[in-house]
Amino acid sequence: MNPKRVAVIGAGVMGLACAYELLKKGHAVDIYEADDRVGGMSAHFDFDGLSLERFYHFVCKPDQTLFEYLDELGLSDKLRWVPTKMGYFYEGQLYSWGNPVALLTFPRLSLLSKLRYGIHMFYCTKISNWQKLDHRNAVEWIKRWIGEPAYQVLWDGLFKLKFHHYADNLSAAWIWARIKRVGQSRRNLMQEEMGYIEGGSETLLKALENKIADLGGTMRLSTPVSEITRQEDNGLSLTVADEALLYDRVISTVPLPFVPRLIPELSADVQAKYKSVNNLGVACVIYKLRKPVTENFWLNVNDPEMAIPGIIEYSNLRQMDHSIVYVPYYLPREHDKFAWTNAQFIDEATAYLKRINPELTDDDFIAIHVSRYGFAQPICEPGFPDRLPPIRSEWDGLYIADTSYYYPEDRSISESMRLGKQLAEMVAD
């Protein structure tokens, strides 16, 4: 093997996994990260004395790539599985959800609708060929299975508050993959079971960071790359703080909307493809509370007085001294609400928590934080892979990918590691 000098742009989990694999293969690797820490959306921050993820993460039983890395890094004993509960807050009432009994006792659907919904959920866990769903519209696909009444009660509000004006043009394969991942993370028919890493995502991030350092990799935090250009000898040049740095291979893992500005010399048709990928941003309000909001880990919401699709009560998965709750707002960047101040999000989300649990008082709120990210979720329309340029770009030695290339899978640490390893293998080939 001929060792190469490789630059990895982005120190999220994908970039870290890619760098780690390249270093194992004997390449020289430098990692560039604009943030002051590694991890991307899985990075931790100090939340009132608690080291916590800026955005919620959890482990499901199909996350095989993550399990393989935990074993390789000596962290398998840090993985914990917990029986979790799901709830549904519908029109001012809190209901149990996520098992056959909860479905059959839910009073807002007919028996026929309940049966159709249950059959669809079970069927989704058995589908293996996602390509059959790739060009199908998710709304039409779901309605065909469960009917219009059940769709209005269980899906319509969720889609509109999560995907907004994109809600009517989503890939059925993409939505199916989300259903399947959670649906297969069960102890049995009656009990959902989710996982977490002891110490949070930071445990994994630190282990990867240490391995990269041990193997001779260089981590350059708070160091954004402003431009990538092609050299006459087929090498690639990175512009970093007005300095040109030469590499044999460059791997970009930053969100695709940044690529046209980062690499302006790419052909116009490729630039247009990157620009055509739509994304949602997120503002996530995080709470430390003296008492739980509910007993559920995941609470879906469909309420006319609440403009959120759900909340995640993380402390009902990972045991903590206080209740930790994430209230995510997924918003297109052009949405008026995306320009809200932190105080506006906090005021609204706090009122929502008090609506869900009227026993909450102002004294129960210990600490509040708002995390924001501009490109949290690509929007995957029917036939989404057809719109993406190849990972191996039109320039020799340049590889470009972000979470869009997980398709049809949803964002997860496991998928980040899988794609990071794939990128390293492509460079080696």
Helices and strands as residue ranges (DSSP letters): E 5-9, H 13-24, E 28-32, G 40-42, E 44-47, E 50-53, H 64-72, G 76-78, E 79-84, E 86-90, E 93-97, H 100-105, H 111-124, G 130-133, H 138-146, H 148-151, I 152-156, H 157-163, G 164-166, H 172-183, E 186-188, E 191-197, H 201-214, E 218-220, E 227-230, E 236-240, E 243-247, E 249-252, G 256-258, H 259-262, H 268-276, E 279-289, E 298-302, E 310-313, G 314-316, E 323-332, G 336-339, H 342-356, G 362-364, E 365-378, G 384-387, E 398-400, G 403-406, H 413-428
